[in-house]
Amino acid sequence: MGQTQPGDINLTAKHPEMHNGPVSTDIYWKPELYELEVERIFKKTWHYVGREEQISRTGEFFVKELPTFDFSSIIVRGRDNRIRAFMNACPHRGNQVELTECGRRSAFTCKFHAWKYDLEGRLAAVPDEEGFPLLNKADIGLKQFSCETWEGFIFINIQEEPDQTLSEYVGEQGMDLHGYPFSSGTSRFQFSGTVETNWKFLVDSFCETYHVPYLHSRTIRQTMAGSDNPHGRAIDVRLKGDHRTTSVWANLDYEPQPVQGLAAAAAATSITSAVATTVELPKGLNQTRAKNWAIDVTVFFPGLVCVINPGMYFTHQMWPLGPNRTKWEMTGYLRPADNAAERFGQEHAIVELRDAVLEDANTLERMTSNVATGLIKEFHFHDHELSLRYQHYTVCKHLGLEQ
């Protein structure tokens, strides 16, 4: 079968602002640079917290932990149909207002002293109000964060006045993904954990395929590499603002195992090989229109990775907890299965994906231990590890470090 060849060795050369030489490892382990990242990057950026489909009706809400900042936020749809985000903290004495993970409310009532807030965050009722002679309820409410949506993704920004609107933040990359049917992925699955590694190592592990023939020799080697692509080169890497996308090559000559083939045919869902589709792709997916495209790994800087193919998409979200500690959340979105065969196919795809991701995570803590000694001064990125080089470039840019 005719296949689009993987990309040539010229990706980095297209971007003269970068170079092909080694890069410093400092940003992967130094505590003082981590603190700078939190202040200059994470406190200023937009953070993905959930999907609109989770709160489709008035009063529906969910509570989202923001581990980097050590607090949680209430995301709720108000009576005016607007989605708002509030700090999950009562202004009376700081107790968490909502202890339930998700649900539907007409108001939020603190369990400590029963101060009540409406869906718009305003203080609605205070027991024994006359005991607060200077209290003006109109001046008090839940702390509100900027909250906007893009393609059904809900983002919040914890700055008092964000430097960018969400539209400005997603930029060209966001515009180029317009039209993908994100809203149809209402069947969800999730994995999460805390990994003793720097957040950038986690992002890196999903953004290059140079490792596929070796680390994934027992899982996806033959589907994303194979004899026509023995070194796991990508189809293309595209840089857009602070963000980037890697188009991953698929081996169309791969012959699946019997059960694997049945599962893929039943669900038209696979993250390990190319899948026939009638879905019309937006400009930003498989931008070169390669015949043997598998997935696009789309990174919204700093820590949101959205992996997309025609049958499903999933996100990795990295929440740094320290220079060598990260909370990782992976959430997958599929169209609901129409029958048992499709459901089986989806579950099979999820298991394949789980196994590949566990292999990706396998190296992280060992890498971190070695680099944190300070004895490894430089990294050497392959031309097709351009996404990693660009992350290094972008972090250094925000921190004001020499490139």
N, C-alpha and C positions, 0 to 999 in steps of 0.2 A: 504493500500500500504506500502511495506517495506521502511523504511527510515533510512539513516545514522544518528546515534545519534549525538547530539552536543558534543563538546569537554568536557573532564573531567576537574576537578579543579587541574591542574598541569602545566599550561602553563608557569607561571613565574618560577617555580622550574627548568625548563629546562635551565635557564640562570642564572648561579651562580653569574654573575657580578651584578645582581640586587637583590632586596629583596622584601618582601611582606609588609613591613611596610609603615607608612605614609611618605609623601614627602612634602618638603617646598613649600609654595605658592609664594615665593619671585619672581620667574621668570615670574609669570603671571601678575605682576603689578608694580614692582619697576622701576621708570624711569631710574635709573643708569644702571640697568641690561638690559633694552631695548636698550640703547645706545651701550652697549657692544655687544649685539646681532647683531646690524646693522654692527658694525665694524668687528667683528670676524666671523660672519656667512653670513649675506646677501651680504656684499660687496665682499665676496670671493667665493660664490657659483655660479652655473650655473642656469640661469633663463629661463624657457619656455616662448617663445614669440609668437609662431604660428606654422602652419603646412605648409609643402612644397607645398601641393595642392593649397594653397592660391596664390602662385607665381610660376606657372608652366612655364611661358613664359619669355623670355628675356625682361628686363625692368619692369616687374611687381613688385609692391612693396606694402607694407602696413606700416603704422606708428603705433608703439606700445608704449603706455605710460608705464613707469616704476615708479609707484607712490611712492615707498619707497625712490627713489632717486630724485624725482621731476624733471624728464626730460623724453623726449621721444626719441625713436630710429627709424631710417628708416631701414627696412629690405627689401632688393632688390636682384633680380636675375640678375647678370651681363652678359655681352656679352660672357664671357667664361663659362657660365652656373653655376658659383659659386654663392652661397648665401652669402651676406655680411650684416653686421650690422653697422650702423653709428649713432653717436649722431646727433640728429636733431637740429644742431646748426651751423650757419655760422661762420667760423673763423674770418671774417672781424670784426664784432661787436656783435656776439652772437645771432643774430636773428634766430628764427626757419626757416629752409630752406623749409620744406614741410608742408603745411597746410591742405592737402587733406588726408582723412583717408586711402585710398588705390587707386590704379590705375595702369597706365602703362606710363612710361616716357622714353625718350631717354637721358635725363639729368635732373638734379635738379637745379633749379634757385631760389635763394633767392629773395623774393619779396621786400626787403628793398633797395638794391643797385644793384641787378641783377648779383651778382657773380654766376657763373655757374660751376657745378660739374658733371663729367661724372658718369656712373653707378658704376665705381670702386672707386668713392670718390675723384678723383683727381680734382684739380682746373683747369678748362678748359678755362675760359674766365673771364676777369675783365674789366668793362667799364672804359675808360680813364686810361688805365694801366700806361701811362707815368707819372701820378701823384703819383705813388708809386716807386720812384727811386731805392729803395733797395728790391723791391718785386721780389721773384723768385717763379713762380707758381709751379715749380717742388717740392718745399719744403712745400707746403701748400695743405691741403685737409681736408675733413671731418674726424673728429676723429673716428677711426675704433675700434670696439670691437671684441674680439674673438667670432667666430660664428661657431657652428658645429651642426650636425643633428644626431639624433638617432631615428630609425624607423619612419622617416618622421617628427618627432618633431624638431622644430628649437629652439636651446638654445643659449643664449649669456652670456658672462661673462665680467663684467666691470673692472676686474683687468687688469693692464698693462700686466702682465704675470701670467696667471692662475696657481694656485697651482696644478690643476689636468686637464687632458684632459676630454672631455665629456665622453668618453668611461670609463675612470677610475672613474668618478663621478657616472654614472649609475650602474657600477659594476655588481655584480652577479645578482641583481634584474633586471637590464636591459637585461642582457644576457638571463635570464630565460623567458622573455616575447617575445623574438625573434620569429617571425612567426605569431603573431596575425595580422589579416588583418586590421590594423589601417588605411591604405590608402583607404579602401573602404568606410570609413565614411565621405563622402563629403557633406552630407546634415547636416547643422549645426543649432544649436539653442543656445541662450545665455541669462543668467541672471547675473546681477551684482548689487552691492550696497556697500555703506560704512556703516560699523557696528561699534558701540561704544564698542569694545571689543578687548582684546589681541589676536594676531594672533594665538596663541596656542590653545585658547579656540575654535576658528573656526575649526582648524584642528581636535581637539579632538572630536568635535560634529559629525564628519562623520566616526570616526574610532573605534567605539564600538557599540555593539547591546544590551548591558545590559539595555538600556533605551527603547528599542523598545516596549515591552509589556505595557509600561506606557505612555510615551510621545506620542507614535503613536497608541494609543488605537482606534482611529477612522479611521486610514488609513492602515498601513502595519502590525499591530500587528498579525493578523491571517496568514499572508503570510511569515513573517520572524520569527515568534515565534510559537504560537499555543500550543495545549495541550501536544505535545511531546517535547516541548522546552519552558516551561512556563516562564523562566527567560531570554530568548533571548541570550543564549550562542552562541558563534561563533563555527565554525567547527575547525578552526586552526588559529594561528598567527605565522608568520615567520619573523625573523629578519635577514636582509642581509646588512652588513656594517652599514651605518647610516640610511638605509631605512627599511621599513617593509610592510607586507601585511597581511590583515585579510580576511579569507574566510568566507563568510556569509551563514548561514543556511537557507534553504527554506522549507516551509511546503508543501509537495507534496499532502497532503490530503485536502488542501484548495479548497473549491468550490467557484469559482469567481461569482460575480454578473453577470447577463445576458449580459449587455453591456460590462463589463470588460472582460468577456470570449470571446466575439466576437472580441473585439479589439486585445487581445493577440493572438488569433488564426490567425487573418488576417495579423498581422505584425511580428509574432514570436519575439516580442520585449516586454520585461517587465523588470522593475528594482525592482519589488515587489514580484516576485515569480520565481521559476525555469522554464526555457524555454527549450523545446526540441530543439536540434541543430545538424546539421551535420558538424559544424565547428570543425576542429581538434585543440584542445587547446594546446598551448605551455606548457612546463614544469611548468612555474611559475604561471599558472592560475589553480585554483582548484587542487593544488598540491597533495592533498590526494585522488583525483578522487572520491569525495563523490557524491552519486547519487542525493542528494537533495541540490546541490550547487546553490546558487542564483547569487552572485557577488563576486568579489574580490575588496577590497579597498586597493589600492596600493599607498603608500606614498613615494615620493622622497623628502627626507629632504632638506630644511626645510619646504617649504610651497606648494608643488605641490601634490595634491591628484588625482589619476587617478582611477576611478571606472569602472570596466570592466565586461561585461557579453557577451555571444555569439552574441547578436543582436545589441548591441550598446556599446559605452563607453562615458564617460564624465569626465571632469577635474574640480576640484576646485583649484583655485590659490589664495593664500593669500599674499597680499602686506601690510606689516605693515606700518602704518602712524604715530604711536606713541605707548606708552605703553598700551593704552586702545582705540585704533582706528585702523581699518583694512579695506582696500579695498578688497572686495571679488569678484572674477570673476568665473562664472561657464559656461563652454562651452560643449555642447553635440554634438556628432558625430554619425550619422546613415547612413546606406546605403540608397541611394535614393529609394523612393517607386516606384514600378513597376505599381501600379494601385491605384484607389481611396480607395479601402478597406485597402491596406497597409498604405496609407497616414493617413487614419482615425485611424488605430491602433497605428501608431507612435505618432500622436497628443495626443491620449488618454494616452499613456505611458508618454509623456512629462508632461501632466497635473498631473498625479499621482505623478511623480517625484517632480514637483514643490511644490505640497502640502506637501509632506514628508519633503522636504528641509526647507520649511517655518516653519514647526514644529520644526525641528532641531535648526533653528536660534532663535526660540521663547525665549529660556532661556538665551541667551548669554549676553545681556546687564544687566539683573538683576544679573547674576552671577558676572559680572565684577564690578558692583557697590559695591557689598558686599565685594569681595576680595580686592578691591582697598582701603578699609578702613584700611587694615593692621590688622584687628581683627581676621581674619581666618588664622591661621598660617600654617595649614597642610591640605592636601588632602589624601583621603583613596581610593586607586584604587582596584577594583575587579580584581580577577585573569584574567578574560577575558577582562579587560581593559588594557591588557599588552601593546598594541600599545601606549596608553597614557603614561604609565610608561616609556616606552622606549624613547618616545619623551622627557620626562623630563630628563631622564638619558643622552640622546645625547646632549641636549642643555647645561646641566651642564658640560658635558665633554668639549665642545667647549669653554665655558666661564671660565673653570678652577675652577669651584665651587665644594665644597665638596658634595659627593653623599649622 
